[in-house]
Amino acid sequence: MKKIISPTFLIDKKKCLQNIKNMALKARRHNLKLSPHFKTHQSAEIGSWFRDFGINSIAVSSVEMANYFAKNGWDDITIAFTVNILETDKINKLAGNISLNLLVESAEVTEFLSNHLTYVTGIFIKIDTGYHRTGLSSENTAEIDKILAIIKSNPKLTFKGFLVHAGHTYFAKDKNEILEIQKKTIVQLSRLKEKYINNWHDLIISYGDTPSCSLSENFQGINEIRPGNFVFYDVMQYHIGSCTTDEIGVAMACPVIAKHPERNEIVIYGGAIHFSKEFITSDNGYKIFGYIVKIENNNWSAPVPDAYLSSVSQEHGIIKMPEKYFYDFNVGDITGILPVHSCLTANLMKNNSIII
């Protein structure tokens, strides 16, 4: 491993491959198509690891990302983000080269696509089952019917089915709450499928979120899963029960630049521009921006008990370190931090990462 002198994103290939294998085997057990969301890693090299497990379709979160992976050999891509009609020219260029799926949630946008798309393009209707970020309510069949009527009238639009991201699982407290959210989501999607399957025989239900895809063995009525974070996992996933700390496949390596024994604080070169400002709240009410690990032998240790990244500013990070371990870390050392949200950290650090 090259010498680390500044904040660096470490990727443990062995752990990531095991995470991919576990999800691929689960998809196979349940007869599901696995279309992993590549926004987590945004890497052609890491993307290539998925091919060894028979994966040939992916989800991304932008037209730019779709173009990147199309240039790297992926030709079945869903842009799992409500379509931005201002990018129609870019979408047309992309759709002429690959099998492309888009998301809609209104008749207005569907009509615009009908009038402006130049190649056959798959259309998913985005459904909101409780996250309340975007998408149509599963009960809003009036709008769904309008969208389907527009799709039916234009041979360039192919109805793929209903797509959901049950992102509210990220706010769950434990496995039971995650599975309850998924159960309610499946009920809503099953009603939609039952209502429309007779007229749209090939429609699929596409479901995506790492917590429930990691923990559940109930995928009744679901045809496709699109988890993304599972390739890396992170502290947030551990906190809600989606993974163990041993399954977290990434860590930030950051130089120690100062120590304050009177406060049991260690200062690192590594802040919001490296980690983001996402945090979890401990049972005691304090903010955690990451767990602390020791970098050793091209790998990292289990988390140091009761040590955590307590705050971040632009370039600085402050570690709260129990006195028992305080003198194990010295100025000039490289310490490791398991990030709270690996997707955001990977995005920020994609130009400074090492696969180990």
PAZA-916782 format. One line per field, with one value per residue: x, y, z of N, C-alpha, C, O in turn; residue number from 1; residue in one letter. Coordinates in steps of 0.1 Angstrom, whole numbers, m for minus. Example, Ala and Ser with C-alpha at 12.3 -4.5 7.8 and 13.67 -1.06 7.14 Angstrom:
n_east: (132 128)
n_north: (m57 m22)
n_up: (78 71)
ca_east: (123 137)
ca_north: (m45 m11)
ca_up: (78 71)
c_east: (132 129)
c_north: (m33 0)
c_up: (78 79)
o_east: (142 134)
o_north: (m33 11)
o_up: (85 80)
nr: (1 2)
rest: (A S)
***
This chain:
n_east: (8 5 23 5 m4 m23 m59 m74 m93 m99 m104 m115 m111 m116 m136 m156 m161 m172 m195 m209 m212 m228 m252 m258 m263 m285 m304 m305 m316 m342 m352 m348 m341 m310 m301 m278 m273 m252 m243 m231 m204 m193 m174 m156 m138 m146 m172 m167 m163 m187 m196 m185 m203 m225 m240 m256 m271 m277 m283 m283 m277 m278 m277 m252 m237 m248 m238 m211 m208 m219 m200 m181 m189 m214 m247 m274 m292 m307 m318 m322 m337 m359 m368 m351 m362 m347 m325 m329 m318 m293 m302 m314 m292 m279 m298 m298 m277 m277 m297 m320 m336 m360 m374 m406 m431 m453 m480 m476 m448 m444 m458 m442 m419 m429 m432 m406 m386 m364 m357 m365 m374 m373 m398 m403 m427 m425 m430 m441 m439 m439 m416 m416 m401 m400 m421 m452 m481 m491 m518 m527 m541 m554 m536 m516 m530 m533 m507 m500 m517 m506 m481 m490 m499 m477 m452 m425 m422 m418 m435 m421 m427 m434 m415 m397 m381 m375 m366 m371 m364 m339 m342 m350 m350 m341 m337 m363 m380 m372 m380 m407 m414 m407 m425 m450 m446 m444 m471 m484 m473 m480 m507 m508 m496 m514 m536 m528 m516 m530 m534 m509 m488 m461 m451 m429 m420 m398 m375 m357 m335 m308 m309 m334 m331 m308 m315 m339 m359 m381 m396 m419 m438 m420 m398 m373 m344 m326 m303 m276 m257 m248 m224 m203 m212 m216 m212 m238 m254 m246 m255 m282 m286 m281 m258 m226 m198 m176 m183 m182 m167 m150 m128 m118 m85 m67 m44 m31 m30 m29 m31 m51 m48 m61 m87 m91 m91 m84 m70 m76 m65 m90 m121 m154 m154 m143 m156 m184 m212 m229 m243 m248 m269 m260 m271 m268 m272 m252 m234 m222 m198 m183 m167 m137 m108 m78 m53 m35 m11 m19 m46 m75 m84 m109 m135 m123 m131 m156 m146 m149 m156 m163 m169 m169 m153 m145 m119 m110 m112 m125 m117 m131 m115 m112 m93 m78 m69 m58 m30 m22 m23 m5 8 13 8 m13 m46 m77 m110 m143 m167 m198 m217 m211 m216 m217 m192 m175 m181 m171 m144 m135 m114 m92 m84 m77 m75 m73)
n_north: (m12 22 50 69 102 120 125 95 71 39 7 m24 m51 m79 m80 m66 m81 m104 m93 m87 m112 m124 m110 m115 m143 m143 m130 m150 m172 m163 m159 m134 m106 m90 m58 m39 m7 16 40 41 33 42 34 21 m1 m13 m19 m38 m61 m71 m84 m110 m123 m128 m105 m82 m59 m26 1 36 70 93 110 115 96 73 75 73 46 33 37 21 m4 m13 m21 m22 m2 15 47 56 78 104 116 142 166 185 174 160 158 147 123 111 106 87 67 58 40 21 m2 16 27 49 70 81 103 116 126 147 149 125 128 148 134 115 131 139 120 100 74 39 35 24 27 33 37 58 50 60 47 55 68 94 112 114 105 88 83 50 47 65 60 73 91 73 59 78 82 56 55 74 62 38 48 55 39 42 43 21 3 m6 m12 m8 11 14 30 22 41 50 30 35 51 35 18 m8 m42 m54 m33 m25 m47 m46 m22 m30 m50 m36 m21 m40 m49 m27 m26 m50 m47 m29 m43 m64 m50 m41 m60 m77 m62 m54 m75 m80 m64 m54 m54 m33 m31 m13 m9 m10 m18 m35 m53 m66 m78 m91 m121 m122 m116 m114 m111 m93 m85 m75 m64 m35 m28 m7 3 m19 m30 m18 m11 6 27 37 17 m5 5 4 m23 m37 m48 m63 m49 m61 m65 m41 m26 m4 22 54 67 87 114 120 151 167 167 167 163 172 172 148 145 140 154 152 153 155 161 176 178 155 134 141 156 139 122 99 95 88 65 79 105 119 131 110 108 89 57 47 31 11 14 m12 m34 m32 m32 m29 m26 m39 m17 8 6 28 50 77 97 129 154 174 198 219 209 197 171 159 136 118 103 76 77 55 46 67 74 56 66 89 121 124 98 75 72 53 56 44 52 71 73 56 60 88 95 80 92 118 111 99 104 99 72 39 5 m23)
n_up: (0 m8 6 30 33 35 39 30 12 20 6 12 m6 m4 16 3 m19 m7 4 m20 m30 m10 m14 m40 m39 m22 m39 m59 m45 m40 m65 m78 m98 m96 m96 m89 m72 m84 m74 m50 m51 m76 m94 m121 m118 m94 m101 m120 m105 m98 m121 m120 m105 m120 m126 m147 m150 m139 m115 m114 m103 m119 m151 m159 m145 m156 m182 m177 m168 m189 m209 m198 m204 m195 m203 m197 m180 m153 m145 m115 m105 m104 m136 m151 m171 m184 m193 m216 m242 m237 m226 m248 m265 m250 m247 m273 m274 m254 m234 m217 m188 m174 m147 m138 m124 m129 m151 m167 m171 m183 m207 m218 m223 m241 m263 m269 m267 m286 m290 m282 m249 m216 m190 m157 m131 m104 m70 m39 m8 18 25 16 0 m28 m56 m65 m45 m36 m38 m56 m81 m101 m113 m120 m139 m159 m167 m177 m198 m216 m220 m233 m257 m272 m290 m285 m258 m231 m208 m178 m151 m116 m93 m63 m36 m5 15 41 58 67 89 109 140 146 135 135 131 106 90 94 81 55 51 51 28 8 9 m2 m28 m38 m41 m62 m82 m85 m95 m120 m135 m153 m176 m182 m187 m184 m164 m138 m103 m88 m63 m38 m12 11 39 43 21 29 53 52 43 29 0 m14 m43 m54 m80 m87 m71 m59 m41 m29 m11 2 m8 4 30 62 91 98 87 103 128 126 123 99 92 103 121 110 84 72 45 40 50 63 61 80 88 121 136 159 195 225 256 279 272 262 235 200 172 137 103 83 74 69 41 34 47 46 63 76 104 131 160 193 219 241 233 219 190 164 140 129 135 153 142 142 119 105 92 64 67 89 124 147 159 181 215 226 214 191 161 168 158 128 109 81 72 94 119 149 174 200 225 247 277 283 258 247 244 225 201 181 172 137 132 113 115 115 103 104 82 86 65 38 10 5 15 m2 m27 m22 m20 m43 m59 m45 m34 m22 m31 m11)
ca_east: (0 13 24 m6 0 m35 m71 m74 m104 m94 m115 m111 m117 m121 m149 m166 m165 m181 m208 m215 m216 m240 m265 m261 m268 m299 m312 m307 m325 m356 m355 m349 m330 m302 m296 m272 m272 m237 m240 m223 m189 m190 m161 m156 m131 m154 m183 m164 m163 m201 m198 m181 m215 m236 m248 m254 m279 m274 m290 m274 m286 m278 m274 m237 m232 m252 m228 m198 m209 m221 m186 m173 m195 m228 m257 m287 m291 m319 m315 m332 m339 m370 m362 m349 m365 m338 m314 m335 m308 m283 m309 m316 m279 m276 m308 m295 m266 m279 m311 m321 m349 m362 m384 m416 m441 m465 m485 m470 m434 m445 m462 m430 m410 m435 m430 m393 m377 m362 m354 m373 m369 m382 m404 m408 m434 m419 m440 m438 m446 m437 m403 m420 m391 m405 m429 m466 m487 m496 m533 m530 m543 m559 m524 m510 m538 m530 m493 m501 m524 m496 m472 m496 m501 m464 m444 m411 m422 m421 m438 m414 m434 m434 m402 m398 m370 m380 m356 m374 m358 m327 m346 m355 m342 m336 m341 m378 m387 m369 m388 m421 m415 m407 m438 m460 m442 m448 m485 m488 m468 m488 m520 m506 m493 m527 m545 m524 m509 m538 m533 m495 m484 m447 m447 m421 m418 m384 m374 m344 m328 m299 m313 m343 m325 m298 m320 m352 m360 m395 m396 m432 m443 m409 m391 m360 m339 m316 m296 m264 m247 m243 m211 m194 m218 m210 m216 m252 m260 m243 m262 m296 m286 m281 m245 m217 m186 m166 m187 m179 m156 m143 m124 m110 m72 m64 m33 m32 m22 m27 m37 m54 m50 m70 m100 m91 m94 m74 m74 m72 m67 m101 m133 m166 m151 m139 m166 m197 m216 m239 m240 m259 m270 m259 m282 m266 m275 m241 m233 m211 m195 m175 m160 m123 m101 m64 m47 m24 m9 m28 m60 m79 m89 m122 m135 m117 m143 m160 m139 m157 m154 m173 m173 m161 m155 m142 m108 m106 m121 m122 m120 m132 m108 m110 m80 m72 m64 m54 m16 m19 m23 4 9 21 2 m25 m57 m88 m124 m153 m176 m213 m224 m201 m219 m213 m177 m169 m183 m161 m130 m133 m101 m81 m88 m68 m80 m63)
ca_north: (0 34 58 78 114 129 117 85 62 25 m2 m38 m59 m92 m78 m61 m93 m112 m86 m89 m127 m127 m104 m123 m156 m141 m128 m163 m180 m158 m158 m120 m99 m81 m46 m31 7 19 53 39 32 51 30 10 m12 m20 m24 m51 m72 m76 m93 m123 m130 m129 m93 m75 m47 m18 13 48 81 105 107 115 83 63 77 67 31 28 38 10 m17 m17 m17 m23 8 23 59 55 92 110 121 156 168 194 166 151 156 137 110 105 101 75 56 52 31 11 m3 26 29 62 71 92 103 125 125 159 146 114 134 155 123 110 141 143 108 95 59 31 37 18 37 29 47 58 49 64 38 60 76 108 120 116 94 88 74 38 48 75 52 82 96 62 55 88 79 44 58 80 51 29 55 58 27 45 42 7 3 m16 m15 1 11 20 30 23 48 52 19 41 58 24 16 m21 m52 m56 m21 m25 m57 m41 m12 m37 m57 m26 m17 m51 m49 m16 m29 m62 m43 m23 m54 m71 m42 m38 m71 m83 m54 m52 m88 m81 m54 m59 m46 m31 m26 m10 m3 m20 m25 m47 m63 m73 m86 m99 m133 m121 m108 m118 m102 m84 m91 m70 m56 m26 m22 m2 5 m32 m34 m12 m9 17 28 38 3 m12 11 m1 m37 m43 m55 m62 m40 m69 m65 m28 m28 8 31 65 68 102 117 127 164 173 159 176 153 177 170 134 147 139 161 146 159 148 168 175 177 141 125 147 160 130 116 92 100 76 63 90 118 127 129 102 109 77 49 48 18 12 9 m21 m45 m30 m35 m22 m34 m37 m3 11 8 41 61 81 110 136 166 177 211 217 200 191 161 158 123 116 90 72 79 42 44 80 74 46 74 99 130 118 85 74 65 49 59 38 64 69 71 53 65 102 95 75 103 129 106 90 107 96 59 27 m8 m31)
ca_up: (0 m9 18 31 39 36 40 19 13 19 2 14 m17 1 23 m7 m27 2 5 m33 m31 m2 m19 m52 m35 m18 m51 m66 m36 m41 m79 m80 m106 m88 m103 m78 m74 m84 m69 m38 m54 m87 m99 m131 m113 m84 m109 m127 m95 m98 m132 m116 m98 m130 m127 m159 m151 m128 m113 m111 m98 m127 m165 m160 m140 m166 m193 m172 m167 m203 m215 m193 m208 m190 m214 m191 m169 m148 m138 m104 m100 m112 m147 m153 m185 m190 m198 m226 m253 m232 m224 m261 m269 m242 m251 m286 m273 m244 m229 m207 m181 m167 m137 m139 m113 m133 m165 m173 m175 m192 m219 m224 m228 m252 m274 m271 m268 m300 m290 m273 m236 m205 m181 m144 m123 m91 m60 m25 1 31 26 14 m6 m41 m60 m63 m35 m43 m39 m66 m93 m112 m120 m126 m152 m169 m171 m185 m211 m224 m224 m243 m270 m279 m290 m280 m243 m227 m193 m171 m139 m105 m87 m50 m27 9 23 55 67 73 102 118 152 147 125 135 125 92 84 94 70 43 50 47 15 0 8 m12 m41 m42 m46 m75 m92 m88 m102 m133 m142 m164 m188 m184 m182 m181 m154 m126 m91 m85 m49 m34 0 16 51 42 12 37 65 49 35 24 m12 m21 m53 m59 m91 m88 m60 m63 m31 m33 0 8 m13 14 43 69 105 98 85 115 139 125 123 86 90 115 118 102 70 66 36 37 61 59 67 82 97 134 135 172 206 236 267 289 268 256 221 190 160 125 90 77 78 62 27 32 53 46 76 81 116 139 174 202 229 251 227 213 176 159 126 125 146 152 141 140 106 107 82 52 71 101 135 152 164 194 223 231 206 179 155 175 151 117 102 67 70 107 126 163 179 214 227 261 283 282 245 241 240 214 188 182 160 126 129 105 122 106 107 96 79 88 52 28 m3 4 16 m15 m37 m19 m20 m54 m66 m35 m27 m24 m29 m4)
c_east: (9 13 12 m1 m11 m47 m72 m85 m99 m106 m109 m118 m123 m134 m160 m171 m174 m194 m216 m220 m228 m253 m268 m268 m283 m308 m315 m317 m340 m360 m357 m338 m323 m296 m290 m271 m257 m234 m231 m208 m185 m177 m162 m149 m140 m166 m180 m164 m177 m203 m195 m193 m227 m245 m246 m263 m277 m283 m280 m284 m285 m275 m259 m232 m236 m242 m215 m198 m212 m208 m178 m181 m208 m238 m271 m288 m304 m314 m326 m333 m349 m364 m362 m350 m355 m326 m318 m325 m298 m289 m311 m303 m276 m285 m305 m284 m268 m294 m313 m336 m349 m373 m393 m425 m452 m468 m478 m456 m435 m449 m450 m421 m416 m433 m416 m383 m376 m359 m363 m366 m379 m386 m409 m416 m429 m430 m434 m446 m443 m425 m406 m409 m396 m413 m444 m471 m492 m511 m537 m531 m548 m547 m517 m517 m535 m516 m493 m508 m514 m486 m477 m498 m488 m455 m429 m411 m426 m423 m431 m421 m433 m421 m403 m384 m375 m370 m358 m369 m345 m330 m351 m345 m335 m342 m356 m385 m384 m378 m403 m423 m415 m420 m449 m458 m447 m463 m490 m485 m476 m501 m519 m504 m506 m536 m542 m518 m517 m536 m518 m488 m469 m442 m439 m422 m404 m383 m360 m342 m320 m304 m322 m338 m314 m304 m332 m350 m374 m395 m408 m436 m432 m402 m376 m356 m327 m308 m282 m253 m241 m229 m200 m199 m212 m216 m232 m259 m258 m252 m277 m297 m285 m268 m237 m206 m176 m170 m185 m166 m148 m139 m117 m97 m69 m53 m37 m24 m21 m35 m39 m58 m60 m84 m102 m96 m82 m79 m68 m73 m78 m114 m145 m164 m146 m150 m181 m200 m227 m234 m251 m258 m269 m271 m280 m268 m264 m240 m220 m210 m187 m170 m145 m117 m87 m60 m35 m24 m18 m42 m64 m85 m104 m123 m130 m129 m144 m153 m148 m153 m166 m178 m164 m164 m149 m131 m104 m117 m116 m126 m120 m126 m107 m96 m72 m64 m57 m39 m12 m19 m15 4 18 16 m9 m35 m68 m101 m134 m164 m191 m220 m214 m203 m214 m197 m170 m170 m172 m147 m127 m120 m89 m85 m78 m76 m70 m68)
c_north: (12 42 68 90 124 120 108 75 48 16 m16 m47 m72 m90 m74 m73 m102 m106 m88 m103 m129 m122 m111 m136 m154 m138 m141 m171 m176 m155 m143 m116 m89 m70 m36 m16 11 33 52 40 41 47 19 m2 m20 m26 m37 m63 m78 m86 m108 m131 m129 m117 m85 m63 m39 m6 24 59 94 101 107 102 72 64 70 52 26 28 26 m4 m22 m12 m19 m14 14 35 60 69 98 118 136 160 178 187 156 148 146 123 103 99 88 64 50 42 20 9 5 26 42 61 83 91 113 123 136 155 134 119 141 145 117 118 143 132 103 80 52 32 31 29 30 41 46 59 52 55 42 68 91 117 124 104 96 79 61 38 58 69 61 87 85 58 65 85 67 47 65 70 42 35 57 45 29 43 28 7 m9 m21 m4 0 19 20 32 29 51 41 25 48 48 23 2 m30 m53 m45 m21 m35 m53 m31 m20 m44 m48 m22 m28 m52 m39 m20 m41 m58 m36 m33 m61 m63 m41 m49 m77 m75 m52 m64 m89 m71 m61 m49 m45 m24 m24 m3 m14 m26 m37 m57 m72 m83 m95 m111 m133 m111 m111 m108 m93 m92 m87 m63 m47 m20 m17 m2 m8 m35 m29 m13 3 17 29 24 m6 m8 6 m16 m44 m51 m55 m53 m47 m68 m51 m28 m16 15 43 64 83 104 124 140 171 165 169 167 158 175 155 135 146 145 154 155 150 154 166 173 163 131 128 151 151 124 107 97 87 76 74 104 125 122 120 103 98 69 48 33 21 6 1 m32 m44 m34 m27 m31 m32 m23 m3 14 23 53 64 95 119 149 167 191 209 207 192 180 160 144 124 103 87 73 66 40 56 80 63 54 86 108 124 104 86 66 62 53 52 49 61 66 69 59 79 103 91 85 114 124 98 92 104 83 49 14 m17 m46)
c_up: (0 4 19 39 40 36 27 22 10 16 3 4 m12 8 13 m15 m20 3 m8 m34 m23 m8 m32 m49 m30 m29 m58 m58 m38 m56 m83 m90 m97 m97 m93 m82 m73 m79 m56 m41 m65 m94 m109 m126 m104 m92 m116 m118 m96 m110 m129 m109 m107 m131 m139 m161 m138 m127 m110 m107 m107 m141 m166 m155 m149 m177 m189 m173 m181 m211 m210 m194 m203 m199 m210 m178 m166 m141 m127 m97 m110 m123 m147 m167 m192 m196 m209 m237 m249 m230 m238 m267 m263 m246 m265 m286 m264 m242 m216 m201 m173 m157 m139 m127 m116 m148 m173 m179 m185 m206 m226 m230 m241 m265 m278 m272 m282 m301 m280 m259 m226 m195 m168 m138 m109 m80 m47 m16 16 34 25 9 m20 m45 m58 m52 m43 m45 m50 m80 m105 m120 m127 m140 m163 m175 m181 m198 m221 m229 m235 m257 m278 m279 m286 m265 m240 m212 m187 m158 m128 m97 m73 m43 m13 18 37 64 73 86 112 129 153 135 124 128 110 85 84 83 57 41 45 32 5 m2 m2 m26 m47 m48 m59 m85 m95 m96 m117 m141 m153 m177 m191 m179 m178 m170 m143 m115 m88 m72 m45 m21 6 29 50 32 20 47 62 41 29 12 m20 m31 m59 m70 m92 m76 m64 m51 m36 m23 5 3 m3 28 50 84 107 97 97 127 138 124 110 84 103 111 109 87 64 58 33 50 56 67 68 92 110 134 149 182 218 248 277 285 262 242 212 177 147 113 83 83 69 47 24 36 49 61 82 94 121 153 183 211 240 246 221 198 173 144 120 137 143 152 139 127 109 97 70 55 83 111 137 158 178 204 228 225 194 174 160 167 139 112 88 65 83 111 140 168 194 217 242 265 281 269 239 236 230 201 190 170 150 123 119 112 112 112 98 94 82 76 41 14 m5 5 4 m26 m35 m22 m32 m61 m57 m27 m31 m22 m22 m4)
o_east: (19 3 10 4 m10 m46 m72 m87 m94 m117 m99 m130 m133 m143 m171 m183 m184 m205 m228 m232 m237 m263 m280 m277 m291 m319 m327 m326 m349 m370 m367 m327 m330 m288 m297 m268 m251 m222 m224 m201 m174 m170 m169 m154 m141 m171 m188 m166 m178 m212 m201 m192 m238 m256 m234 m264 m274 m291 m269 m296 m291 m270 m254 m223 m228 m238 m209 m188 m207 m206 m168 m178 m212 m239 m280 m284 m311 m306 m337 m331 m348 m356 m372 m342 m354 m318 m312 m325 m294 m283 m309 m303 m271 m280 m310 m281 m261 m303 m307 m345 m339 m382 m388 m427 m460 m459 m475 m453 m427 m444 m448 m416 m408 m432 m413 m371 m386 m358 m368 m355 m391 m379 m417 m413 m429 m439 m423 m458 m446 m424 m400 m409 m396 m412 m448 m465 m497 m517 m549 m524 m547 m547 m512 m510 m534 m514 m487 m504 m515 m482 m471 m498 m489 m451 m422 m400 m437 m414 m433 m420 m432 m416 m410 m376 m380 m365 m349 m369 m340 m320 m355 m333 m325 m349 m362 m394 m393 m384 m410 m434 m424 m425 m457 m468 m453 m468 m499 m492 m479 m507 m528 m510 m509 m543 m550 m516 m511 m537 m515 m482 m465 m430 m442 m425 m397 m388 m351 m347 m324 m302 m319 m340 m312 m299 m334 m341 m379 m394 m408 m438 m435 m399 m368 m365 m319 m306 m277 m242 m230 m222 m190 m192 m203 m223 m237 m268 m267 m258 m283 m309 m287 m268 m241 m204 m169 m161 m187 m156 m139 m146 m110 m97 m67 m51 m46 m12 m12 m43 m31 m69 m67 m93 m113 m104 m71 m90 m56 m82 m75 m117 m146 m172 m145 m152 m189 m192 m235 m222 m262 m248 m277 m278 m290 m266 m266 m244 m210 m219 m183 m168 m141 m121 m82 m64 m25 m34 m24 m49 m56 m89 m110 m112 m132 m137 m135 m154 m153 m147 m177 m189 m153 m175 m149 m132 m97 m128 m104 m138 m111 m131 m102 m87 m60 m54 m52 m36 0 m15 m16 0 29 19 m15 m32 m70 m103 m133 m169 m195 m229 m208 m194 m208 m191 m160 m160 m166 m138 m117 m115 m78 m88 m71 m83 m59 m61)
o_north: (13 41 75 89 135 108 113 71 45 17 m20 m50 m76 m98 m79 m74 m108 m113 m90 m105 m136 m128 m114 m141 m162 m144 m143 m178 m184 m149 m139 m121 m81 m73 m27 m12 9 37 62 47 46 56 9 m13 m33 m37 m45 m74 m90 m95 m117 m143 m131 m118 m82 m57 m45 m3 21 58 104 90 98 97 63 53 63 46 15 18 23 m13 m33 0 m19 m19 19 34 65 70 97 127 143 157 178 192 146 137 137 113 91 89 79 53 40 35 9 16 2 26 46 52 94 81 117 119 134 158 134 114 140 147 114 113 148 133 103 75 58 29 33 38 21 52 36 67 48 56 35 74 99 129 136 93 104 68 62 30 60 72 58 87 87 55 62 86 67 40 62 70 39 28 62 41 20 43 23 11 m20 m33 7 m11 29 10 43 23 54 42 20 52 51 26 0 m25 m53 m47 m17 m32 m57 m31 m16 m45 m52 m20 m25 m55 m42 m18 m42 m63 m38 m33 m64 m69 m40 m48 m82 m81 m48 m65 m97 m70 m72 m37 m56 m14 m32 8 m25 m38 m48 m69 m83 m94 m105 m113 m144 m99 m111 m96 m86 m104 m95 m56 m52 m8 m22 m6 m7 m43 m36 m16 9 8 24 21 m13 m16 4 m21 m56 m60 m49 m49 m41 m70 m50 m31 m16 14 42 61 89 97 132 139 179 157 178 163 150 175 152 127 151 143 151 164 140 153 155 166 159 121 119 149 155 121 108 103 78 85 78 114 136 111 122 100 97 75 48 25 32 m5 5 m38 m54 m38 m18 m42 m25 m18 m12 23 29 64 55 103 116 154 162 196 197 197 182 182 160 140 129 92 96 69 66 33 56 86 61 48 94 104 119 98 97 54 69 53 53 54 49 57 78 62 82 110 97 87 119 132 91 84 107 84 50 13 m18 m55)
o_up: (7 12 9 50 46 34 16 34 m1 22 m3 5 m17 5 14 m18 m25 2 m8 m38 m27 m7 m35 m56 m32 m30 m62 m64 m38 m58 m90 m90 m90 m106 m90 m93 m62 m80 m53 m34 m65 m98 m107 m129 m105 m88 m117 m122 m93 m109 m135 m107 m103 m137 m143 m172 m127 m136 m104 m108 m103 m144 m174 m162 m152 m182 m197 m178 m184 m218 m216 m186 m205 m203 m218 m168 m175 m132 m130 m85 m122 m121 m144 m175 m204 m204 m212 m242 m257 m233 m239 m273 m269 m248 m268 m296 m265 m247 m206 m208 m167 m157 m142 m121 m107 m156 m185 m191 m195 m216 m238 m241 m250 m276 m288 m276 m289 m312 m271 m258 m227 m192 m169 m139 m103 m81 m43 m15 25 45 32 12 m24 m39 m50 m50 m54 m53 m53 m89 m116 m132 m138 m149 m174 m188 m191 m208 m233 m241 m245 m267 m290 m268 m283 m259 m244 m204 m190 m155 m132 m94 m73 m45 m9 28 45 77 84 94 123 128 159 127 113 121 102 74 75 77 48 29 37 25 m5 m13 m11 m35 m59 m57 m68 m96 m107 m105 m125 m153 m163 m188 m203 m168 m170 m168 m138 m116 m85 m69 m48 m19 8 31 55 34 16 49 69 34 24 14 m33 m27 m69 m68 m97 m70 m73 m51 m46 m25 10 10 m1 37 44 88 116 104 101 134 149 123 109 76 113 100 102 79 52 64 25 60 45 79 58 102 110 131 150 179 220 250 284 294 257 237 215 173 147 113 78 94 63 40 12 29 48 70 91 96 116 157 181 212 246 253 216 194 179 137 109 148 131 160 136 123 115 93 66 46 87 108 130 161 186 201 233 229 188 181 156 169 138 112 83 57 82 108 143 167 201 212 250 258 279 268 228 226 227 191 200 159 152 112 117 116 101 124 86 104 82 76 36 7 m15 m2 0 m34 m44 m25 m33 m69 m60 m16 m41 m12 m28 1)
nr: (1 2 3 4 5 6 7 8 9 10 11 12 13 14 15 16 17 18 19 20 21 22 23 24 25 26 27 28 29 30 31 32 33 34 35 36 37 38 39 40 41 42 43 44 45 46 47 48 49 50 51 52 53 54 55 56 57 58 59 60 61 62 63 64 65 66 67 68 69 70 71 72 73 74 75 76 77 78 79 80 81 82 83 84 85 86 87 88 89 90 91 92 93 94 95 96 97 98 99 100 101 102 103 104 105 106 107 108 109 110 111 112 113 114 115 116 117 118 119 120 121 122 123 124 125 126 127 128 129 130 131 132 133 134 135 136 137 138 139 140 141 142 143 144 145 146 147 148 149 150 151 152 153 154 155 156 157 158 159 160 161 162 163 164 165 166 167 168 169 170 171 172 173 174 175 176 177 178 179 180 181 182 183 184 185 186 187 188 189 190 191 192 193 194 195 196 197 198 199 200 201 202 203 204 205 206 207 208 209 210 211 212 213 214 215 216 217 218 219 220 221 222 223 224 225 226 227 228 229 230 231 232 233 234 235 236 237 238 239 240 241 242 243 244 245 246 247 248 249 250 251 252 253 254 255 256 257 258 259 260 261 262 263 264 265 266 267 268 269 270 271 272 273 274 275 276 277 278 279 280 281 282 283 284 285 286 287 288 289 290 291 292 293 294 295 296 297 298 299 300 301 302 303 304 305 306 307 308 309 310 311 312 313 314 315 316 317 318 319 320 321 322 323 324 325 326 327 328 329 330 331 332 333 334 335 336 337 338 339 340 341 342 343 344 345 346 347 348 349 350 351 352 353 354 355 356)
rest: (M K K I I S P T F L I D K K K C L Q N I K N M A L K A R R H N L K L S P H F K T H Q S A E I G S W F R D F G I N S I A V S S V E M A N Y F A K N G W D D I T I A F T V N I L E T D K I N K L A G N I S L N L L V E S A E V T E F L S N H L T Y V T G I F I K I D T G Y H R T G L S S E N T A E I D K I L A I I K S N P K L T F K G F L V H A G H T Y F A K D K N E I L E I Q K K T I V Q L S R L K E K Y I N N W H D L I I S Y G D T P S C S L S E N F Q G I N E I R P G N F V F Y D V M Q Y H I G S C T T D E I G V A M A C P V I A K H P E R N E I V I Y G G A I H F S K E F I T S D N G Y K I F G Y I V K I E N N N W S A P V P D A Y L S S V S Q E H G I I K M P E K Y F Y D F N V G D I T G I L P V H S C L T A N L M K N N S I I I)
***
